[in-house]
Amino acid sequence: MQYIFEAMTAIQLKTLLIHRISEINDVSFLKALKTILDSKTETGVIQLTQEQLDDIIASKKEIEQGLFIENIAFEKEVKQWLNTR
């Protein structure tokens, strides 16, 4: 049966897959399939959850208020902390 798929055009194969997927009622399988498809699509758009968006907004506010430490200073603090232990 593999040789049949090799002879199909991309459009024919997509049509076949769409038809076969429409017959599936197993939600777990469909979610797994969606994960696979999401990894192969190249939309360039990342969908964030509301919690992720809220975290980004909160982080931006902290930066505006100066509530951050630069990486070099942080690494220096960690080194000092580890040396005192």
C-alpha positions as CSV (number, residue, x, y, z in Angstrom):
1,M,0.0,0.0,0.0
2,Q,3.0,2.3,0.5
3,Y,3.5,2.7,-3.2
4,I,0.0,4.2,-3.6
5,F,1.0,7.1,-1.2
6,E,4.2,7.7,-3.1
7,A,2.3,8.2,-6.3
8,M,-0.1,10.7,-4.8
9,T,0.3,14.4,-5.1
10,A,0.5,16.5,-2.0
11,I,-3.0,17.8,-2.6
12,Q,-4.4,14.3,-3.0
13,L,-2.7,13.1,0.1
14,K,-4.0,16.1,2.1
15,T,-7.5,15.4,0.9
16,L,-7.2,11.8,1.9
17,L,-5.9,12.7,5.3
18,I,-8.6,15.3,5.9
19,H,-11.2,12.7,5.1
20,R,-9.6,10.1,7.4
21,I,-9.2,12.5,10.3
22,S,-12.8,13.6,10.0
23,E,-13.8,10.0,10.8
24,I,-11.8,9.8,14.1
25,N,-13.6,10.4,17.3
26,D,-10.8,9.6,19.8
27,V,-10.0,12.9,21.5
28,S,-6.7,11.8,22.8
29,F,-5.5,10.6,19.4
30,L,-6.7,13.9,17.8
31,K,-4.8,15.9,20.4
32,A,-1.7,13.9,19.7
33,L,-2.2,14.4,16.0
34,K,-2.6,18.2,16.6
35,T,0.6,18.3,18.5
36,I,2.4,16.6,15.5
37,L,0.8,19.0,13.0
38,D,1.6,22.0,15.2
39,S,5.3,21.0,15.2
40,K,5.3,20.9,11.4
41,T,3.4,24.1,10.5
42,E,5.5,27.1,9.9
43,T,3.2,30.0,10.8
44,G,5.8,31.8,12.9
45,V,3.1,32.7,15.4
46,I,3.3,31.4,18.9
47,Q,0.1,31.1,20.8
48,L,0.5,32.1,24.5
49,T,-1.9,31.3,27.3
50,Q,-3.4,34.0,29.3
51,E,-1.2,33.1,32.2
52,Q,1.9,33.4,30.0
53,L,0.7,36.8,28.8
54,D,0.1,38.0,32.4
55,D,3.6,36.8,33.4
56,I,5.1,38.8,30.5
57,I,3.2,41.9,31.5
58,A,4.2,41.6,35.1
59,S,7.8,41.1,34.1
60,K,7.8,44.2,32.0
61,K,6.4,46.2,34.9
62,E,9.1,44.9,37.2
63,I,11.8,45.9,34.7
64,E,10.2,49.4,34.4
65,Q,10.4,49.7,38.2
66,G,14.1,48.6,38.2
67,L,13.3,45.3,39.9
68,F,15.8,43.2,38.1
69,I,19.5,42.2,38.2
70,E,21.7,41.9,35.1
71,N,23.1,38.5,34.4
72,I,26.7,39.3,35.0
73,A,25.9,40.7,38.5
74,F,23.7,37.7,39.2
75,E,26.4,35.2,38.3
76,K,28.8,37.1,40.5
77,E,26.4,36.9,43.5
78,V,25.8,33.2,42.9
79,K,29.6,32.6,42.8
80,Q,30.1,34.5,46.1
81,W,27.2,32.6,47.7
82,L,28.6,29.2,46.6
83,N,32.1,30.1,47.9
84,T,30.7,31.0,51.3
85,R,29.0,27.6,51.7
